[in-house]
Amino acid sequence: MQTMKRTVLSGVVLAALVAAAPAFADTMANFTIDVPGGTTYTFSLPSNPTVSGSMPNYFDVSGVAITITGYGTQTGTTYFSNTVGFGDGGLAIYGLTPGTLDLDYLGPVLFTGSVTDPTFTAGTFTLENDGDPENAADDATVNIMLTPEPGTLVLLGLGLLCLAGAMRRRLPEMGRVAFR
């Protein structure tokens, strides 16, 4: 009977690990861009995104779902720069529905690594208008928060449960508490 319990428990743990393994891969970078006048742009990308295209001084990620205050969710392309020619870095969002304002800002580099293998940097950054009159506002504040994917937290919880179970089995019989 005890062997059967262990076999079933081992099978359940193995199945949970296999099911959750694809979710373990990434941390998400959650972007919040506040522009004067109360408009906020929010979107999430993997902290180490798959680049859609790159040039020596920038990379882009297309098909990004961007939520804009007063306009709902739209799909656009985000560009991230790393060159002095664009300030020291910057951020641009293009391809939004007509009637909304694209963003094009200069400022600090928002990632480390190369334009073909970037990793976003957590923090709060101030970006300046590049002088384009079609920009949403003069300056913007970008907040990048890195959070683990939910699957990563599930794996952590499962690991802690397995450790608790292993520790419980090793306790002497007299020190055990019955959970019945």
Secondary structure, 3 states (H helix, E strand, C coil): CHHHHHHHHHHHHHHHHHHHHHHHHCEEEEEEEEECCCEEEEEEEECCCCCCEEECCEEEEEEEEEEECCCEEEEEEEEEECCHHHECCEEEEECCCCCCCCEEEEECCCEEECCCCEEECCEEEEEEECCCCCCCCCEEEEEEEEEECHHHHHHHHHHHHHHHHHHHHHCCHHHCCCCC
